[in-house]
Amino acid sequence: MRKNALAAFAVLAAALSGCHARWFPLASPPSYSLSHESADGVLNKKQDATLSDEDNHYMAGFRYDLPAPGSLIAQAKPVNPAAQISVAIYAEGGGEPIAKGEPGKKVEATELQPGTYYVAVMEPWKEAVKTRVELRTIYKPQDPDSAQQACKTQATARDLNPDKGQVEDGVDYSAQRRTCWWHLQLQAEGGLQVKFNNNGNNINADFVPPQGAPEKIDPVAGLNKPDLPAGDYYVKVYANDAGDFGRYQLQTTFKQGDTCKNEPHCSPETAEDLKAPSDNKSADVDVAKGKQFHFYKFTSKDKGKLTISFKILQPPRGSKVAAYFMKSPDDAEGEKISGTSVTKEIDPGDVYIRVQAPEQGDYGKYALQTIYQPNNFIPADVVEIGHNPCMLTVSAGSNQGVRAGNGCTVVNQANQPIDACTVDQVFPNLSKVKPANAQCRVQPTAKVQINQQ
């Protein structure tokens, strides 16, 4: 009887002294206060907790502050494979978890507002075993680029030199700096190589052309585009998903293509002919379009003067486009045509004019006019100026050797050319001459030099 009474007392004493005894059927786990016992957590980084069957150590909590709307994703891995670890997420002041996962599974709480939240890792109290647990709580912001201002869109892209450019930067999805755009301006056709080193991080880079779909840049092989037209290109670097972050490097190399690819008159051998006694040309040169040079050739049978007028039409200011007079096809430098016009003494044979855009980014539309005056000519004064159409009566005719169809030049009193002309009608001592310029801007004091055949 005494032994049975002692045994019953021991059971009753255990029940009264503490209901946390695991062998007692009605026992319950010791309480754990998340708000008081949780440690400060660090988002997106692994943290360690030790769980055991001692007291309330079957559970551990971490406190996190969300800076902006988003989601929390938590997953725990025990070192001891026998441990059954589950994860739950709690809101501050709330009793029940807002998200709870099955043992071994991750848990996610979505559409959270800024504030304080708790993540608890736990074992079943009655089956708790001692183990170290790795917990990673990832913050997935609703707007992963809200903290990025410098380069989160094409409009705010940073400039990257296509030729031997090199930059280093970082992206961080959960820190709301997920994306960074880089702008590459190709001012000419050519080949572009882009190397991307993500240092093993889960970071991607896309090459974005002006038209067409983006193309991923391989972190090992890079990207090689051998024949790109001039234009604005971009590289978009971004962290793939919540929790992804890291530093990266971009390197670029550009090789300019054929700057004469699209110009049929880009060398002295293919120069465009200029007609005598005058000619007017307009065209454009543009390094970016493969039209860096435009050559012209003028051929004369006699000694004379060639007046060259050169004007840039667009852009009107700041253009580096220029024209050069060349005495021979191998005259590499030539003489720059400065001012509005220049007159050159030429011998029988060929002379050249080179119009060029010097460097990448240079371009311009231009107008070129040439007027040829042979040294041997028949002089004549302007006797009468007729209008509608413009026609000059001059004091030289068939008796002076003038023939219909002869070329001629209208000059001022200083013998400077004003306009080219052609003999239209011939009389014994008079001729009708038609200027090239239909506006008939000829003064009565002008003179005409008629070419001798």
CORTAHU-V768697 format. One record per run of one state. SS is the DSSP state (~ for helix, > for strand, _ for the rest). FROM is the first residue (numbers start at 0). TO is the last residue. If there is no record, write none. Layout:
# CORTAHU-V768697
<<SS	FROM	TO> <SS	FROM	TO>>
This chain:
# CORTAHU-V768697
<<_	0	0> <~	1	16> <_	17	32> <~	33	36> <_	37	37> <>	38	39> <_	40	44> <>	45	50> <_	51	57> <>	58	65> <_	66	68> <>	69	77> <_	78	84> <>	85	90> <_	91	97> <>	98	99> <_	100	105> <>	106	111> <_	112	113> <>	114	121> <_	122	123> <~	124	126> <_	127	129> <>	130	140> <_	141	152> <~	153	155> <_	156	156> <>	157	158> <_	159	163> <>	164	171> <_	172	175> <>	176	176> <_	177	177> <>	178	185> <_	186	188> <>	189	196> <_	197	201> <>	202	207> <_	208	213> <>	214	215> <_	216	216> <>	217	217> <_	218	220> <>	221	227> <_	228	229> <>	230	238> <_	239	243> <>	244	255> <_	256	266> <~	267	269> <_	270	270> <>	271	273> <_	274	276> <>	277	285> <~	286	288> <_	289	289> <>	290	290> <_	291	291> <>	292	299> <_	300	302> <>	303	313> <_	314	320> <>	321	325> <_	326	333> <>	334	335> <_	336	339> <>	340	345> <_	346	347> <>	348	355> <_	356	361> <>	362	373> <_	374	375> <>	376	385> <_	386	389> <>	390	393> <_	394	396> <~	397	399> <_	400	405> <>	406	410> <_	411	415> <>	416	425> <_	426	429> <>	430	434> <_	435	445> <>	446	450> <_	451	452>>
